[in-house]
Amino acid sequence: MVGWTSAATKRSANAARTTVRVVAASILGVVLVTTTAAAITVEGARYDDSVRVGPSRVVLNGVGVRAVAVFKGYVAGLYLPTKASDPDTIYAQPGAKRIAVRMLVAVNADTLAKTFGDGIRKNYKDDQLDPLRERMQTFDELVRGIDGGVKKGDAIDIDYEPKVGTRLRINGRARGEPIAGDDFYVALLKMFIGERAVDKNLRDELLGRAATTP
């Protein structure tokens, strides 16, 4: 009787441990699914719900595709300290930020540099550009120095860190030195979400005003 009770107790304990493992595995599965669900994939480009820029964590504000008719050039995502849908609020928002571009086509370095330069100039009057010109030239040289330009699938991250400045990264590798001043990063932001953004639909998607179909 004692032996039977002991065996029954062991079976009960084993069953309990098995149940705990099953429940734990189920919980883990939910966590993993939730983590995966927190990312969005657009045109094959994955954007996590949040990423780290320097020591700071920033959240995905919106993702969209730069397109002209049926021609799709790139996917862009905007990461901010706090989600916002008003450009002026975003410009004034303190903290780290990221513009995350994923190329859908290959582009030579000169064309890419011209795209950035034109995108900034569209949103400023000539006299407003004066304080930015030297830093625009520095950024232009960084982009033109990309050997072979960018290829389909390449990642262009334009990061801003307070007290550090704007840093250009190609496929995770930093190029050159940071460019000082939050006003320069605002100039880059205006290319994507300004009054005269390069693509109005992309602008709305980055501002979280339009749904993007993965």
Secondary structure per residue as TSV (DSSP state, phi and psi in degrees):
chain	resnum	aa	ss	phi	psi
A	1	M	-	360.0	-45.0
A	2	V	H	-62.7	-41.9
A	3	G	H	-62.9	-41.2
A	4	W	H	-64.7	-41.4
A	5	T	H	-62.9	-41.6
A	6	S	H	-63.3	-42.5
A	7	A	H	-65.8	-41.7
A	8	A	H	-63.7	-38.9
A	9	T	H	-63.8	-42.2
A	10	K	H	-62.7	-42.8
A	11	R	H	-63.0	-39.1
A	12	S	H	-64.8	-41.3
A	13	A	H	-66.0	-41.7
A	14	N	H	-62.7	-42.0
A	15	A	H	-63.3	-40.0
A	16	A	H	-64.0	-43.4
A	17	R	H	-63.5	-39.5
A	18	T	H	-62.2	-42.7
A	19	T	H	-62.2	-42.6
A	20	V	H	-60.9	-43.1
A	21	R	H	-63.9	-41.5
A	22	V	H	-63.8	-45.3
A	23	V	H	-63.1	-43.1
A	24	A	H	-61.2	-43.2
A	25	A	H	-63.8	-38.9
A	26	S	H	-64.5	-43.4
A	27	I	H	-61.8	-44.1
A	28	L	H	-60.2	-41.1
A	29	G	H	-61.1	-41.3
A	30	V	H	-63.7	-41.9
A	31	V	H	-62.0	-44.6
A	32	L	H	-64.2	-42.2
A	33	V	H	-64.7	-42.3
A	34	T	H	-61.7	-42.8
A	35	T	H	-62.5	-42.9
A	36	T	H	-65.3	-40.1
A	37	A	H	-67.1	-19.4
A	38	A	T	-75.9	-9.8
A	39	A	S	-100.4	151.4
A	40	I	E	-121.0	140.1
A	41	T	E	-115.9	124.1
A	42	V	E	-126.1	122.3
A	43	E	T	51.9	36.8
A	44	G	T	83.7	-4.4
A	45	A	E	-96.3	126.2
A	46	R	E	-93.9	133.2
A	47	Y	E	-124.1	115.1
A	48	D	-	-72.9	155.0
A	49	D	S	-61.9	-30.7
A	50	S	E	-149.3	152.4
A	51	V	E	-140.2	169.5
A	52	R	E	-105.7	130.3
A	53	V	E	-117.5	107.9
A	54	G	T	61.5	-132.7
A	55	P	T	-85.8	-3.0
A	56	S	E	-102.8	148.2
A	57	R	E	-102.1	131.1
A	58	V	E	-121.6	154.3
A	59	V	E	-110.7	152.0
A	60	L	E	-73.1	120.6
A	61	N	E	-90.1	-35.4
A	62	G	E	-177.8	159.1
A	63	V	E	-136.7	140.5
A	64	G	E	-153.9	174.0
A	65	V	E	-114.2	132.1
A	66	R	E	-84.4	115.2
A	67	A	E	-139.4	147.6
A	68	V	E	-124.5	110.7
A	69	A	T	55.9	-122.1
A	70	V	T	-93.8	-2.7
A	71	F	E	-85.2	122.0
A	72	K	E	-109.2	122.4
A	73	G	E	-93.3	-45.4
A	74	Y	E	-162.7	163.7
A	75	V	E	-104.6	141.4
A	76	A	E	-130.4	141.3
A	77	G	E	-127.0	146.2
A	78	L	E	-116.7	123.8
A	79	Y	E	-111.6	134.1
A	80	L	E	-134.8	163.2
A	81	P	S	-62.4	-38.2
A	82	T	S	-141.1	138.3
A	83	K	-	-61.4	142.6
A	84	A	-	-154.5	152.5
A	85	S	S	-116.8	1.1
A	86	D	-	-109.5	123.1
A	87	P	H	-55.5	-43.8
A	88	D	H	-62.4	-36.4
A	89	T	H	-63.8	-40.3
A	90	I	H	-67.2	-43.4
A	91	Y	H	-59.1	-38.9
A	92	A	H	-85.7	-10.1
A	93	Q	-	-67.2	122.7
A	94	P	-	-75.1	159.0
A	95	G	S	107.8	178.5
A	96	A	-	-70.7	154.2
A	97	K	E	-148.1	160.4
A	98	R	E	-145.5	134.1
A	99	I	E	-103.7	115.4
A	100	A	E	-110.8	109.0
A	101	V	E	-107.0	133.7
A	102	R	E	-122.6	118.3
A	103	M	E	-73.8	136.3
A	104	L	S	-104.4	-8.1
A	105	V	S	-142.9	163.7
A	106	A	-	-83.8	140.7
A	107	V	B	-139.5	134.5
A	108	N	-	-73.7	159.2
A	109	A	H	-62.7	-38.9
A	110	D	H	-64.7	-42.3
A	111	T	H	-65.1	-41.3
A	112	L	H	-63.4	-43.9
A	113	A	H	-62.5	-41.5
A	114	K	H	-64.2	-37.6
A	115	T	H	-60.9	-44.9
A	116	F	H	-65.6	-46.1
A	117	G	H	-60.6	-47.6
A	118	D	H	-64.1	-38.5
A	119	G	H	-62.9	-37.8
A	120	I	H	-70.8	-48.1
A	121	R	H	-61.0	-32.0
A	122	K	T	-60.9	-26.3
A	123	N	T	-101.5	8.5
A	124	Y	S	-136.4	146.8
A	125	K	-	-78.3	160.0
A	126	D	H	-54.3	-45.4
A	127	D	H	-69.4	-24.1
A	128	Q	H	-74.3	-20.6
A	129	L	H	-79.6	-19.0
A	130	D	G	-51.0	-47.2
A	131	P	G	-68.9	-13.8
A	132	L	G	-100.8	-16.9
A	133	R	H	-56.4	-46.1
A	134	E	H	-62.8	-41.5
A	135	R	H	-73.7	-32.0
A	136	M	H	-61.7	-40.5
A	137	Q	H	-63.7	-41.5
A	138	T	H	-62.0	-44.8
A	139	F	H	-65.0	-41.2
A	140	D	H	-58.0	-43.2
A	141	E	H	-66.6	-37.0
A	142	L	H	-61.9	-43.1
A	143	V	H	-71.2	-44.3
A	144	R	H	-65.4	-19.6
A	145	G	T	-84.1	2.1
A	146	I	S	-73.8	108.6
A	147	D	T	-60.6	123.6
A	148	G	T	77.2	4.5
A	149	G	-	69.7	-159.4
A	150	V	B	-110.7	150.3
A	151	K	-	-111.1	165.1
A	152	K	T	-56.9	131.2
A	153	G	T	94.3	-13.0
A	154	D	-	-67.0	148.6
A	155	A	E	-107.4	124.8
A	156	I	E	-113.2	114.1
A	157	D	E	-111.8	126.7
A	158	I	E	-112.3	105.4
A	159	D	E	-104.3	146.6
A	160	Y	E	-123.9	128.6
A	161	E	E	-124.6	129.4
A	162	P	T	-56.5	142.1
A	163	K	T	68.4	-0.2
A	164	V	T	-116.2	-54.0
A	165	G	E	115.8	-158.9
A	166	T	E	-93.6	129.3
A	167	R	E	-125.6	132.3
A	168	L	E	-95.0	129.5
A	169	R	E	-125.3	134.6
A	170	I	E	-115.9	117.1
A	171	N	T	51.4	41.3
A	172	G	T	86.6	-9.8
A	173	R	E	-98.8	126.1
A	174	A	E	-71.0	142.3
A	175	R	E	-114.8	124.9
A	176	G	E	65.3	-164.1
A	177	E	E	-96.2	156.2
A	178	P	E	-60.4	150.1
A	179	I	E	-102.6	122.0
A	180	A	-	-72.5	155.4
A	181	G	-	99.2	123.8
A	182	D	H	-70.5	-21.1
A	183	D	H	-66.2	-29.8
A	184	F	H	-70.8	-38.9
A	185	Y	H	-66.8	-36.7
A	186	V	H	-59.0	-39.5
A	187	A	H	-60.6	-40.7
A	188	L	H	-69.1	-39.7
A	189	L	H	-60.5	-39.4
A	190	K	H	-63.1	-28.3
A	191	M	H	-59.3	-33.7
A	192	F	H	-98.3	-34.6
A	193	I	H	-129.1	11.7
A	194	G	S	-78.9	177.9
A	195	E	T	-53.0	-40.4
A	196	R	T	-116.0	53.3
A	197	A	-	-61.5	156.4
A	198	V	S	-64.3	-24.4
A	199	D	-	-150.9	114.9
A	200	K	H	-65.4	-38.2
A	201	N	H	-66.2	-43.5
A	202	L	H	-60.7	-42.2
A	203	R	H	-54.8	-49.4
A	204	D	H	-63.6	-38.8
A	205	E	H	-67.6	-40.7
A	206	L	H	-66.6	-29.5
A	207	L	T	-84.4	1.4
A	208	G	T	74.1	20.6
A	209	R	-	-95.0	-7.0
A	210	A	S	-140.9	143.3
A	211	A	-	-78.6	140.7
A	212	T	-	-106.7	129.9
A	213	T	-	-87.3	118.7
A	214	P	-	-58.2	360.0
